[in-house]
Amino acid sequence: MLRLVELHVRKFRDLVDGGPLRFGPGPVFLLGPNGSGKTTLLELIGVLLGDDLGPLFKEEDAVELSWVLEAEGEGETPATRL
């Protein structure tokens, strides 16, 4: 099983470029006011996991994404993808 370790999003909708988001093991909570990008972030993570792009990306979007995935479990090889 792969786990999302780090995600860096630039130039996409209402997400502010504040550096990479790092995810530790266990639950992750997204807190923020309406319109701060919580749903957008979840949709982007869904895309990384293989969801259909659907209405998420528009032709004029110039999104820059980089991410790090890590293998979990015995005998698995860590994977990094940019």
C-alpha atoms as one frame of an Amber mdcrd trajectory, in Angstrom:
protein
   0.000   0.000   0.000   1.237   3.488  -0.796   0.914   6.443   1.544   0.988
  10.099   0.524   3.909  11.642   2.406   4.195  15.086   0.836   2.233  17.246
  -1.607   3.230  20.593  -3.074   0.664  22.515  -5.126   1.378  25.798  -6.890
  -0.760  28.042  -9.044  -4.059  26.261  -8.599  -7.356  27.916  -7.777  -7.647
  29.197  -4.218  -4.754  27.195  -2.775  -1.997  29.413  -1.415   1.575  28.393
  -2.206   2.886  27.968   1.292   5.362  25.187   0.701   4.850  21.443   0.774
   2.169  19.775   2.872   3.586  16.859   4.835   1.390  14.004   6.001   2.354
  11.767   8.890   0.842   8.385   9.658  -2.657   8.408  11.088  -5.644  10.652
  10.497  -5.349  14.048   8.822  -7.753  16.892   9.569  -8.357  19.789   7.190
  -9.628  22.879   8.953 -10.333  26.285   7.476 -13.032  28.756   6.539 -15.277
  28.336   3.520 -13.438  28.955   0.277  -9.991  28.216   1.699  -9.331  25.199
  -0.553 -10.145  22.165   1.615 -12.281  20.469  -1.039  -9.849  21.402  -3.807
  -7.044  19.741  -1.860  -9.101  16.571  -1.380  -9.956  16.496  -5.087  -6.282
  16.837  -6.025  -5.382  13.950  -3.724  -8.157  11.929  -5.369  -6.597  12.619
  -8.768  -3.224  11.381  -7.490  -4.930   8.181  -6.356  -6.410   7.595  -9.801
  -9.756   9.409  -9.774 -11.069  10.843 -13.023 -10.033  14.471 -13.504 -13.640
  15.326 -14.319 -14.465  18.967 -13.661 -11.411  19.557 -11.472  -9.101  20.932
 -14.148 -10.037  23.609 -16.637  -8.135  24.361 -19.814  -6.825  27.640 -18.402
  -5.451  26.007 -15.218  -1.650  26.049 -15.019  -1.280  23.860 -11.955   2.121
  22.687 -10.738   2.041  19.512  -8.644   4.750  17.470  -7.016   4.247  14.665
  -4.552   6.003  11.884  -2.672   4.505   8.453  -2.113   5.956   5.921   0.293
   5.393   2.176   0.383   3.963   0.788   3.601   4.413  -2.767   4.703   7.184
  -5.286   4.958   9.216  -5.942   1.838   7.777  -3.069  -0.177  10.023  -0.621
  -1.982   9.478   3.082  -1.324   8.251   4.996  -4.362   8.672   8.650  -5.170
   6.795  10.381  -7.942   7.057  13.945  -9.137
